[in-house]
Amino acid sequence: MVSDSIFNNIEDAFTKIGYKHNHIQKDYRYADLFSVDVPVRTVRRAIFGYEPFDYRSACFGIQIAESTKSSFVLANELRAFGSPQILIGGFVNKCVKSI
């Protein structure tokens, strides 16, 4: 599971470049009008330029990569969110080997 501190850092970065804190939404749910199987999806962080919050005011979506889906599939699922930019983060597990 991704630490909340990582998302706090992301939120801080967006507020530092001028986005209002209340325009950064956590676990934002939106209607997926492109899908017949999944009517509602969730993006981990949604950054909006203005209210009301919808596909017209969406600026960035931030999602964490899933091991069961390619980034292409994940980005395609986020099309209905409407933002021109989707950031998909992934994490690399490092192995430290003792000698």
ZIBEL-V872392 format. One record per residue. N is the residue number from 1. RES is the residue in one letter. SS is DSSP state (H for helix, E for strand, - for the rest). Layout:
# ZIBEL-V872392
n,res,ss
N,RES,SS
N,RES,SS
This chain:
# ZIBEL-V872392
n,res,ss
1,M,-
2,V,-
3,S,-
4,D,H
5,S,H
6,I,H
7,F,H
8,N,H
9,N,H
10,I,H
11,E,H
12,D,H
13,A,H
14,F,H
15,T,H
16,K,H
17,I,-
18,G,-
19,Y,-
20,K,-
21,H,H
22,N,H
23,H,H
24,I,E
25,Q,E
26,K,E
27,D,E
28,Y,E
29,R,E
30,Y,E
31,A,E
32,D,-
33,L,-
34,F,-
35,S,-
36,V,-
37,D,-
38,V,-
39,P,-
40,V,E
41,R,E
42,T,E
43,V,E
44,R,E
45,R,E
46,A,E
47,I,E
48,F,E
49,G,-
50,Y,-
51,E,-
52,P,-
53,F,-
54,D,-
55,Y,-
56,R,-
57,S,-
58,A,E
59,C,E
60,F,E
61,G,E
62,I,E
63,Q,E
64,I,E
65,A,-
66,E,-
67,S,-
68,T,-
69,K,-
70,S,-
71,S,H
72,F,H
73,V,H
74,L,H
75,A,H
76,N,H
77,E,H
78,L,-
79,R,H
80,A,H
81,F,H
82,G,-
83,S,-
84,P,-
85,Q,E
86,I,E
87,L,E
88,I,E
89,G,E
90,G,-
91,F,-
92,V,-
93,N,-
94,K,-
95,C,-
96,V,-
97,K,-
98,S,-
99,I,-
